[in-house]
């Protein structure tokens, strides 16, 4: 289980979708989706203040990422 902060924060203003709703969606479709993402490179673009605010590309895997997530330098 993952601890989530600010689950009621609206991250998609046009639809009013909250961070909690996005998490619920990925929880529901995650197992099926992951089959299609296996062995593919991942780029993480983050929008901490929602999609209407400026985001950034996370270049490095954080120390807390599990070992099964490969790293390429």
N, C-alpha and C positions, 0 to 999 in steps of 0.2 A: 504494500500500500504506500502511496505517496502523499505527503502532506501538501495541501494546496492553500496558498494565501490568496486573499481577495477573489474568491470564487464568484462574487457578485459583480465584479468589475466588467463593464461592457467593453468587449474587445473588437466587435464588429458593429459600429454605430448605425450603419444603414439598416441593419436587421434587428438591432438591439440584443444581439447574441452575447451572452456572458462567458467569461472564462470557464465557469463551472459547466455550462452547456457544451462548450467545446470539449472539455475533458470527458463529459458523459458520452459524447458522440464517439470519441476515439476509444473509449472503454468498450463501447458496444461493437465497433467494427474492427478493433485492433487485431484480433487473431486472424481474421480473414485477410486483412490488409497486409500484415507482416509477411505472409507467404509470398506476396508479389514484390516485396521490397528486399527480400533476402539477397545478400551478396551484391548489393548495389551501393555505390558511393552515396554519402549523405552530406549535404550542405545544410547548415542550420542558420536560417535567417530569423532573428528574434525581434519582437515588437513589444517590449515591456510595458509600454503605455497605450497599447492598442494599435490597430492597423492604420489609423489616421495620423499617428505620430511617427516621427522618424525612427526607423529600425536600424539594426546592424547585423553583419554577418559574424557568427561565432566561428572563429578559425580553428580553435583548439578544443579537443575533447577535455572536459573537466575531469579532475581526479576521481570524482565519484561515479563516472560512467563505468558500467560493468566491463570486465576483461573481454567478453565476447564481442564487444564493439571494437573492431580493428582500427588501427591508426596508421596513416601513411604520411610520411614526412616529405 
